[in-house]
Amino acid sequence: MIERLFGLEAQGTTVSREIIAGVTTFLAMAYIIVVNPLILSEAGMDSGAVFVATCLAAAIGTAIMGVLANYPIALAPGMGLNAFFTYGVVLGLGIPWEVALGAVFFSGVIFIALTLLPIREWIINAIPLELKQAITAGLGLFLIIIGLSSVGMIADHPVTLVTLGNLAEPTLWLAAFGFLIIGVLEALKVPGGIILGIGATTLAGVILGISPVPGVVAPPPSIAPTLFALDLQQAFNLALVSVVISFLFVDLFDTAGTLVGVAQRAGLLDENGKLPRLRLALFADSTATLIGSLLGTSSTTSYVESAAGVRAGGRTGLTALTVALLFLLALFFAPLAGAVQSYATGPALVFVGCVMVRGLTEVDWDDVTSFVPAVVTAVAMPLTYSIATGIGLGFITYAVLKLLTGRIAQATPGVLILALLFLVKFALIDAA
């Protein structure tokens, strides 16, 4: 049955190799069950309920990806997307988190509609590689800013806007310790280096008396505070169109970069450089976002950490199914996850951001019309504190430079249409 469902022999893999790959992917991305509740709790959401919603959304989304699309790609509430939810929408725009969840729900509905039609697949295939890499790098820079500020490494300044934080704070030094531990473990290719680094930093905090001694195993917290708590009536409002579009675009391009990047590393792209069964993979991602909003978490998306499992030999959906089962098991470790503080998770954000920024190395630095839009995209995200704004400015810059330098043939119709949509968004929706 396993062979019929996943086609292990055709992919040159085995059950044991797929399970090992699944464990590797889970360890690489398990930090999300700690980090996501911390980020969304700043939006006023119950951290225990978000913990359960995170595990369930990840398990359901990853299982759908594995069984339906048969790819070794895991899903969970997206880093960057949760930051946009909390800092960009709830705290930045003053929108209640219930309404923001409603916006995530509607973005999920649109995701599914665009996926069932060939529109979303067409958009992903039309995006130039340099913009895909720039979007990933921009998300990385955005995470670095959030991580550094969460541990107090940087602080606001009335003149220079940003400055070095208070070095007398012991938690800052613990965060620096955690970042270096994660870096060393990842450099040595130790599976689960990020979650091990978070654990080591938390343990150091407990030993130093900065954090209390945590529990380990307990029944899962109640999901009631966030389950079906989304406010669809308030979210179905013209004033929130820009928010829904922002969730749509951010999740769309985050997923695009991850699917293509991980599939490329796994050797799953066809001879034309495209991903077979792309529509099924996108449907899994879209459905996971909608389900996650009902459970009580921000947009669920494909995880670049799936590449860790691919490096361990994962080639089929059995890897993803293994990850899904491990997320369900994680539900019973809520006390341990709740003991982790921002000084332990902040370094993980910074490290993940560093990994994502390396995408800029694949940009053509000899072509001005390629690297300028890439830099604009990547830098605008953290500096405007808006992922969607960075994406929009990058697309507009790319289209204009190609048009005015006589290289319009290099700009696909999809790029031109997206640039125009972003221009309309900035000029008519945001300006209003």
GUNUTI-44537 format. One line per 4 residues: number of its first residue (from 1); for each residue x, y, z of N, C-alpha, C. Coordinates in steps of 0.1 Angstrom, whole numbers. Example, Ala and Ser with C-alpha at 12.3 -4.5 7.8 and 13.67 -1.06 7.14 Angstrom:
// residues 2
1) 132/-57/78/123/-45/78/132/-33/78 | 128/-22/71/137/-11/71/129/0/79;
//
This chain:
// residues 432
1) 8/-12/0/0/0/0/9/13/0 | 19/12/8/28/24/9/35/26/-5 | 39/15/-11/45/16/-25/35/22/-35 | 23/17/-34/13/23/-44/10/37/-41;
5) 10/41/-29/6/55/-25/17/65/-28 | 29/61/-25/40/71/-26/51/68/-37 | 50/56/-43/60/52/-53/74/53/-49 | 78/47/-38/91/48/-33/102/43/-42;
9) 99/31/-49/109/25/-58/112/34/-69 | 102/40/-75/104/49/-87/112/61/-83 | 112/65/-70/120/77/-66/133/73/-60 | 136/60/-60/149/55/-55/151/57/-40;
13) 140/54/-33/141/56/-18/135/44/-11 | 135/44/2/130/34/11/122/39/22 | 114/31/29/106/35/40/114/41/51 | 125/34/55/134/39/65/140/52/62;
17) 144/54/50/150/67/46/140/78/46 | 128/75/42/117/85/42/114/89/57 | 114/80/66/111/83/80/122/91/86 | 134/87/83/146/95/88/145/109/83;
21) 142/111/70/141/124/64/130/132/71 | 118/125/74/107/132/81/111/137/94 | 118/129/102/123/133/115/133/145/114 | 141/144/104/151/155/102/144/168/99;
25) 134/168/90/126/180/86/119/185/99 | 113/176/106/105/181/118/115/188/128 | 126/182/131/136/188/140/140/202/135 | 142/203/122/146/216/116/136/227/117;
29) 123/223/118/112/233/118/104/233/131 | 108/225/140/100/223/153/100/236/161 | 109/245/158/109/258/165/96/266/163 | 88/263/152/76/271/150/66/268/161;
33) 66/257/167/56/254/178/59/262/190 | 71/268/191/75/277/202/73/291/197 | 78/294/186/79/308/181/66/314/177 | 57/306/170/44/311/165/35/315/177;
37) 34/308/188/26/313/199/31/325/205 | 44/327/206/50/339/211/47/351/203 | 48/350/189/45/361/180/30/365/180 | 22/355/179/7/357/178/2/362/192;
41) 8/358/203/3/362/216/5/378/217 | 15/383/210/16/398/210/5/405/203 | -3/397/196/-15/403/189/-27/402/198 | -25/396/210/-36/394/220/-42/380/220;
45) -36/371/212/-42/357/212/-37/349/223 | -45/339/227/-41/330/238/-30/321/233 | -18/321/240/-6/314/235/-9/298/235 | -16/293/245/-18/279/246/-27/274/234;
49) -37/282/231/-46/278/220/-39/279/207 | -30/289/205/-22/291/193/-12/279/192 | -7/275/203/2/263/203/-5/251/197 | -17/248/201/-25/237/196/-29/239/181;
53) -33/251/178/-37/255/164/-24/253/155 | -13/257/160/0/256/152/3/241/149 | 2/233/159/5/218/157/-5/212/148 | -18/215/150/-29/209/142/-28/214/127;
57) -26/227/125/-25/232/112/-13/226/104 | -2/225/111/10/219/105/7/205/102 | 1/197/111/-1/183/108/-11/181/97 | -22/188/97/-32/186/86/-26/191/73;
61) -20/203/72/-15/208/60/-4/199/54 | 5/194/62/16/185/58/11/172/53 | 1/166/60/-5/154/56/-12/155/42 | -19/166/40/-25/168/27/-14/169/16;
65) -3/176/19/8/177/9/13/164/6 | 16/156/16/22/143/14/13/133/7 | 0/132/10/-9/122/4/-14/127/-9 | -17/140/-10/-23/145/-23/-12/147/-33;
69) -2/155/-30/8/159/-40/20/150/-40 | 22/141/-30/33/132/-29/47/139/-29 | 48/150/-22/61/157/-21/66/157/-7 | 79/157/-5/85/156/9/86/170/15;
73) 75/178/13/75/192/17/65/193/29 | 70/199/40/61/201/52/56/215/52 | 45/217/59/38/230/60/36/233/75 | 35/246/78/32/251/91/29/266/90;
77) 24/272/100/22/286/100/35/293/97 | 35/302/86/47/307/81/54/318/89 | 67/316/90/75/327/96/76/339/86 | 74/350/91/72/362/82/57/365/80;
81) 49/355/77/35/356/76/29/359/90 | 34/352/100/29/354/114/34/368/119 | 46/372/115/51/386/118/42/396/112 | 39/394/99/30/403/92/17/404/98;
85) 11/393/103/-2/392/109/-2/401/122 | 9/399/130/9/406/143/14/420/142 | 25/422/136/31/436/136/26/445/125 | 23/439/114/18/447/103/3/450/103;
89) -5/439/107/-20/441/106/-26/444/119 | -23/436/129/-30/438/142/-24/450/150 | -11/450/152/-5/462/159/-3/474/150 | 1/471/137/4/482/128/-9/490/124;
93) -20/483/121/-32/489/116/-43/490/126 | -40/483/138/-50/484/149/-62/475/146 | -61/465/138/-72/456/135/-72/444/145 | -84/441/151/-85/430/161/-80/417/154;
97) -75/409/163/-69/396/157/-80/387/152 | -92/388/157/-103/380/151/-106/384/137 | -106/397/135/-108/402/121/-96/398/112 | -84/399/117/-73/395/109/-73/380/105;
101) -78/372/114/-80/358/111/-91/356/100 | -101/365/100/-111/365/90/-105/368/76 | -95/378/76/-88/382/64/-80/370/59 | -73/363/68/-66/351/64/-75/340/58;
105) -87/339/64/-97/329/58/-100/333/44 | -104/345/42/-108/350/28/-96/348/18 | -84/351/23/-72/349/15/-71/334/11 | -74/325/21/-74/311/18/-84/307/8;
109) -96/313/8/-106/310/-1/-102/314/-15 | -96/326/-16/-91/331/-29/-79/322/-34 | -70/317/-25/-60/308/-28/-65/296/-35 | -76/290/-29/-81/278/-35/-87/281/-48;
113) -95/292/-50/-101/295/-63/-90/297/-73 | -79/304/-70/-68/307/-80/-61/294/-83 | -61/284/-73/-54/272/-76/-63/262/-84 | -76/262/-82/-84/254/-90/-85/259/-105;
117) -84/272/-106/-82/278/-119/-67/277/-122 | -62/279/-134/-47/278/-136/-40/291/-133 | -47/301/-126/-41/314/-124/-29/314/-115 | -31/307/-103/-20/307/-94/-7/300/-99;
121) -10/289/-106/1/281/-112/8/290/-123 | 0/297/-130/5/306/-141/14/317/-135 | 9/323/-124/17/334/-118/30/329/-113 | 30/318/-106/43/312/-101/53/309/-112;
125) 48/303/-122/57/300/-134/62/312/-141 | 55/324/-139/58/336/-147/68/345/-139 | 70/343/-126/78/351/-118/93/349/-121 | 101/359/-125/115/357/-127/122/352/-115;
129) 133/344/-117/140/338/-106/146/348/-97 | 151/359/-102/157/369/-93/147/375/-83 | 134/377/-88/124/382/-78/120/371/-68 | 120/359/-72/117/348/-63/127/348/-52;
133) 140/349/-56/151/349/-46/151/361/-37 | 147/373/-43/147/385/-36/136/385/-25 | 125/379/-29/113/378/-19/118/370/-7 | 124/359/-9/129/350/1/139/358/10;
137) 148/365/3/158/372/11/152/384/19 | 142/390/13/135/401/20/128/396/33 | 122/384/32/116/378/43/126/375/54 | 138/371/49/149/368/59/153/381/66;
141) 155/392/59/159/404/65/148/409/75 | 135/407/71/124/411/80/125/403/93 | 128/390/92/129/381/104/141/386/113 | 152/390/106/163/394/114/160/407/122;
145) 153/416/116/149/428/123/141/425/135 | 131/416/133/122/412/144/129/405/155 | 138/395/151/146/388/161/155/396/169 | 162/405/163/171/414/170/164/423/180;
149) 152/428/175/145/437/184/138/430/196 | 134/417/193/128/409/204/137/406/215 | 150/405/212/160/402/223/166/414/229 | 163/426/223/169/438/228/182/442/222;
153) 187/435/212/199/438/205/199/451/198 | 188/455/193/186/468/187/174/475/193 | 174/488/193/164/496/200/161/508/191 | 149/514/193/146/526/185/154/538/191;
157) 156/548/182/164/560/186/157/572/179 | 155/583/186/148/595/180/156/601/168 | 169/600/168/177/606/157/181/597/146 | 187/586/150/192/576/140/182/565/137;
161) 170/565/143/159/556/141/162/542/148 | 174/537/147/178/525/154/192/526/160 | 194/519/171/207/519/177/209/506/185 | 221/504/191/224/492/198/217/492/211;
165) 212/480/215/204/479/227/213/479/240 | 206/477/251/213/478/264/221/465/267 | 234/466/266/243/454/268/244/449/282 | 238/457/291/238/452/305/227/442/308;
169) 218/440/298/207/430/300/213/416/299 | 211/407/309/217/393/307/210/385/296 | 197/388/294/190/381/283/196/383/270 | 202/395/268/208/398/255/220/389/253;
173) 228/387/263/240/378/262/235/364/260 | 224/360/267/219/346/265/215/344/250 | 209/355/244/205/354/230/217/353/221 | 227/360/224/240/359/216/245/345/217;
177) 245/339/229/249/326/231/241/316/223 | 228/318/223/219/309/215/222/310/200 | 224/322/195/226/324/181/239/316/177 | 250/318/185/262/311/182/261/296/183;
181) 253/291/192/251/276/194/244/271/181 | 234/278/177/226/274/165/235/274/153 | 243/284/152/253/285/140/263/274/140 | 268/270/152/278/260/152/271/246/149;
185) 259/244/155/253/231/152/249/230/137 | 244/240/131/240/240/117/253/238/108 | 264/245/112/276/243/105/281/229/105 | 279/222/116/283/208/118/273/199/112;
189) 262/204/107/251/196/101/245/187/111 | 243/192/123/236/184/133/221/185/131 | 214/175/129/199/176/126/192/183/138 | 183/192/134/176/199/145/184/210/152;
193) 194/215/145/203/225/152/195/237/158 | 185/241/151/177/253/156/170/250/168 | 162/239/169/155/236/181/164/232/192 | 176/226/189/185/223/200/191/235/205;
197) 194/245/197/199/258/201/189/265/210 | 176/265/206/166/271/215/165/264/228 | 166/250/228/166/243/241/178/246/249 | 190/247/244/202/250/251/201/264/258;
201) 196/273/250/195/287/255/185/288/267 | 174/281/265/163/280/275/169/274/288 | 176/263/286/182/256/298/192/265/305 | 200/273/297/209/282/303/202/293/312;
205) 191/297/306/182/307/314/177/301/326 | 173/288/326/168/282/338/179/280/349 | 191/276/344/202/274/353/206/288/360 | 206/299/352/209/312/357/198/318/365;
209) 186/311/366/175/317/374/167/327/367 | 170/329/354/162/339/346/148/334/343 | 147/321/341/134/315/338/131/304/348 | 118/301/351/115/291/360/117/277/354;
213) 118/267/363/120/253/359/106/249/352 | 107/244/340/94/241/333/90/227/335 | 77/224/332/72/210/331/76/205/317 | 72/192/315/76/186/302/63/181/295;
217) 56/172/301/45/166/294/32/169/301 | 21/172/293/8/174/299/-2/173/287 | -15/172/291/-25/172/281/-24/185/273 | -28/185/260/-28/198/252/-37/208/258;
221) -32/221/257/-41/232/262/-54/233/254 | -63/240/259/-76/242/252/-74/251/240 | -80/247/229/-80/255/216/-92/264/216 | -101/263/225/-113/271/225/-111/286/223;
225) -101/292/229/-100/307/227/-98/312/213 | -93/303/204/-91/307/190/-99/299/180 | -104/287/184/-112/279/175/-124/286/170 | -125/288/157/-136/294/150/-139/308/156;
229) -128/315/161/-130/328/166/-128/339/156 | -126/336/144/-124/346/133/-137/353/131 | -135/366/128/-147/375/125/-148/377/110 | -157/369/104/-158/370/89/-166/382/85;
233) -176/386/93/-184/397/90/-176/410/89 | -167/413/99/-159/425/99/-148/424/88 | -143/412/86/-133/410/76/-138/412/62 | -151/409/60/-157/411/46/-161/426/45;
237) -151/434/43/-153/448/43/-143/454/33 | -147/464/25/-139/470/15/-126/476/21 | -127/481/33/-116/487/40/-105/477/42 | -108/464/42/-98/454/45/-94/447/33;
241) -98/452/21/-93/445/9/-78/445/8 | -72/456/12/-57/456/10/-51/446/20 | -57/443/31/-51/434/41/-52/420/35 | -64/416/29/-66/403/23/-57/401/11;
245) -55/412/3/-46/411/-8/-32/409/-4 | -28/416/7/-15/415/13/-12/400/17 | -21/394/25/-20/380/29/-19/371/16 | -27/374/6/-27/366/-6/-13/367/-13;
249) -8/379/-15/5/380/-22/16/375/-14 | 16/378/-1/28/373/7/28/358/8 | 17/351/10/16/337/10/19/331/-3 | 14/337/-14/16/332/-27/31/332/-31;
253) 38/343/-28/52/343/-32/61/336/-22 | 57/335/-10/65/327/0/64/312/-4 | 52/308/-8/51/294/-12/58/291/-25 | 57/301/-34/64/299/-47/79/296/-46;
257) 85/305/-38/99/303/-36/103/290/-29 | 95/286/-19/98/274/-12/96/262/-20 | 85/261/-27/82/249/-36/93/247/-46 | 96/258/-53/106/257/-64/120/254/-58;
261) 123/261/-47/137/259/-41/139/245/-36 | 129/240/-28/131/226/-23/130/216/-33 | 121/217/-43/120/208/-54/132/207/-62 | 139/219/-64/151/219/-72/162/212/-64;
265) 163/213/-51/173/206/-44/170/191/-44 | 158/187/-45/154/173/-44/155/167/-58 | 157/175/-68/158/170/-82/144/166/-87 | 133/173/-83/120/170/-87/114/178/-98;
269) 122/188/-103/118/196/-114/119/189/-127 | 110/191/-136/111/184/-149/122/191/-158 | 123/186/-171/133/191/-180/132/206/-183 | 120/211/-181/117/225/-184/119/234/-171;
273) 123/228/-160/125/236/-148/112/238/-141 | 101/231/-144/89/233/-137/86/221/-128 | 77/224/-119/74/214/-109/61/206/-113 | 63/192/-115/51/184/-118/41/184/-106;
277) 29/182/-109/18/182/-98/18/195/-90 | 22/206/-96/23/219/-89/9/223/-84 | -1/220/-92/-15/225/-88/-19/217/-75 | -16/204/-74/-19/197/-62/-11/202/-50;
281) 1/206/-52/9/211/-41/3/225/-36 | -1/233/-46/-7/246/-43/-20/244/-36 | -28/234/-40/-41/231/-34/-39/227/-19 | -29/219/-16/-25/215/-2/-22/228/6;
285) -14/237/0/-10/249/7/-22/258/9 | -30/259/-1/-42/268/1/-52/263/11 | -54/250/11/-64/244/20/-58/245/35 | -45/244/36/-39/245/49/-41/259/55;
289) -40/269/47/-42/283/51/-56/285/56 | -66/280/49/-80/281/53/-83/274/66 | -78/261/67/-80/253/79/-73/260/91 | -61/265/89/-54/272/100/-61/284/105;
293) -68/292/96/-75/303/101/-87/299/110 | -93/288/106/-104/283/115/-100/278/128 | -88/272/128/-82/267/141/-77/279/150 | -72/289/143/-67/301/151/-52/304/149;
297) -48/304/137/-34/308/134/-33/315/121 | -22/322/119/-19/329/107/-17/319/95 | -15/325/84/-14/317/71/-4/305/73 | -8/294/68/0/282/68/6/280/54;
301) 19/277/54/26/277/41/37/266/41 | 42/263/29/53/253/27/66/259/34 | 74/250/40/86/254/48/99/251/40 | 107/261/40/120/259/33/129/249/41;
305) 126/247/54/133/237/62/131/223/57 | 121/221/48/119/208/42/132/203/34 | 140/213/31/152/210/24/162/201/32 | 160/203/46/168/194/55/165/180/53;
309) 152/177/52/148/163/50/152/158/36 | 151/167/26/156/163/13/170/159/13 | 178/167/20/193/164/21/195/150/28 | 185/146/37/186/133/44/181/122/35;
313) 176/125/23/171/114/14/157/114/11 | 149/123/17/134/123/15/131/127/0 | 122/119/-6/118/121/-20/103/120/-22 | 96/115/-12/81/113/-14/73/119/-3;
317) 60/117/-4/51/122/6/51/115/19 | 58/103/19/60/96/32/68/104/42 | 77/112/36/85/121/45/76/131/51 | 67/137/43/57/147/48/48/140/59;
321) 43/128/56/34/122/65/41/119/79 | 53/116/78/61/114/91/61/127/99 | 64/138/92/64/151/99/50/154/105 | 40/151/98/26/154/103/23/146/116;
325) 27/134/116/25/126/128/33/131/140 | 45/136/137/54/142/148/48/155/153 | 41/163/145/34/175/150/23/171/159 | 16/161/156/5/156/165/10/152/178;
329) 22/145/178/28/140/190/33/153/199 | 37/163/192/42/175/199/31/182/207 | 18/179/205/7/185/212/8/182/227 | 15/172/231/15/168/245/28/173/252;
333) 35/182/246/47/188/252/45/204/253 | 33/208/256/30/222/257/37/229/269 | 38/223/281/46/229/292/60/233/288 | 66/223/281/80/226/277/81/237/267;
337) 72/237/257/72/248/247/69/261/254 | 60/261/264/56/274/270/67/280/278 | 77/272/282/88/277/290/98/285/282 | 97/284/269/107/291/261/104/306/259;
341) 113/314/262/111/329/262/117/335/249 | 115/348/247/119/354/235/135/355/234 | 142/354/245/157/355/244/162/342/238 | 153/331/238/157/318/232/152/317/217;
345) 141/323/215/135/322/201/140/333/192 | 144/344/197/149/355/189/161/351/181 | 171/344/187/183/339/179/178/330/167 | 168/322/169/163/313/159/158/321/147;
349) 150/332/150/145/341/140/157/347/132 | 167/351/139/178/358/132/186/347/123 | 187/335/128/194/325/120/187/321/108 | 173/319/110/165/315/98/166/327/88;
353) 166/339/93/167/350/84/180/350/76 | 191/347/83/204/346/76/204/336/65 | 197/325/68/197/314/58/189/319/46 | 178/326/48/169/330/37/176/341/29;
357) 184/350/35/191/361/28/200/356/17 | 206/344/19/216/339/10/210/337/-5 | 197/338/-6/191/337/-19/195/348/-28 | 200/359/-23/205/370/-31/217/366/-39;
361) 224/356/-35/236/352/-42/233/347/-56 | 221/343/-58/217/337/-71/212/348/-81 | 212/360/-77/208/371/-85/219/375/-95 | 216/379/-107/226/383/-117/231/397/-114;
365) 242/397/-108/248/410/-103/255/418/-115 | 255/413/-126/260/420/-138/249/427/-146 | 237/424/-142/225/430/-149/218/440/-140 | 219/453/-143/213/463/-134/198/461/-133;
369) 191/457/-144/177/455/-144/173/443/-137 | 182/435/-132/179/423/-124/182/426/-109 | 194/431/-107/198/432/-92/192/444/-85 | 189/454/-93/183/466/-86/169/463/-81;
373) 160/457/-89/147/452/-83/148/442/-72 | 158/434/-73/160/424/-62/164/431/-49 | 173/440/-50/177/447/-38/166/456/-32 | 158/462/-41/147/470/-37/137/461/-29;
377) 134/450/-35/124/441/-28/129/436/-14 | 142/432/-14/147/427/-1/148/437/10 | 153/449/6/156/460/16/143/467/20 | 134/468/11/121/475/14/113/468/25;
381) 114/455/25/106/447/35/109/451/49 | 121/450/54/124/454/68/123/469/70 | 127/477/60/127/491/62/113/498/63 | 104/492/55/90/496/56/82/488/66;
385) 88/478/71/81/469/81/69/463/74 | 70/460/61/59/454/54/64/445/43 | 60/432/44/65/423/34/58/426/20 | 45/428/21/38/431/8/43/444/1;
389) 46/454/9/52/466/3/65/463/-4 | 73/456/2/86/452/-5/84/445/-18 | 75/435/-17/72/427/-29/66/437/-40 | 57/445/-37/51/454/-47/61/464/-53;
393) 70/470/-45/80/479/-50/90/472/-59 | 93/459/-56/102/452/-64/96/449/-78 | 84/445/-78/77/442/-91/76/454/-99 | 72/465/-93/71/478/-101/85/482/-106;
397) 95/481/-98/109/485/-103/113/476/-114 | 111/463/-113/115/454/-123/108/457/-136 | 95/459/-136/88/461/-148/92/474/-155 | 94/485/-147/97/498/-152/111/498/-159;
401) 121/491/-152/135/491/-157/135/483/-170 | 128/472/-170/128/464/-183/121/471/-194 | 111/479/-191/103/486/-201/112/498/-207 | 118/505/-198/125/517/-202/139/514/-208;
405) 144/502/-206/157/499/-212/156/490/-224 | 143/489/-229/141/481/-242/142/466/-240 | 140/461/-227/141/447/-225/127/442/-221 | 117/447/-226/103/444/-222/100/429/-225;
409) 107/423/-235/105/409/-237/109/400/-226 | 118/405/-217/123/398/-205/113/398/-194 | 103/407/-195/93/409/-185/81/401/-190 | 77/390/-183/66/382/-188/53/390/-185;
413) 42/386/-192/29/392/-190/25/392/-175 | 29/381/-169/25/379/-155/32/390/-146 | 44/393/-149/51/403/-141/45/417/-144 | 42/420/-156/36/433/-159/22/435/-153;
417) 14/424/-153/1/425/-147/2/426/-132 | 11/419/-125/13/420/-111/19/434/-107 | 28/439/-115/33/453/-113/22/463/-113 | 13/461/-123/2/471/-125/-8/470/-113;
421) -10/457/-108/-19/455/-97/-13/462/-84 | -1/460/-82/6/466/-71/5/482/-72 | 7/487/-84/7/501/-86/-7/507/-82 | -17/499/-86/-31/503/-83/-33/503/-68;
425) -28/492/-62/-29/491/-47/-23/502/-40 | -11/506/-44/-4/517/-37/-11/530/-39 | -15/533/-52/-20/546/-56/-35/548/-51 | -43/537/-51/-57/539/-49/-61/534/-35;
429) -56/522/-31/-60/516/-18/-52/522/-7 | -39/520/-7/-30/525/4/-31/540/6 | -31/547/-6/-30/562/-5/-43/567/1 | -54/560/-1/-67/564/4/-68/562/19;
//
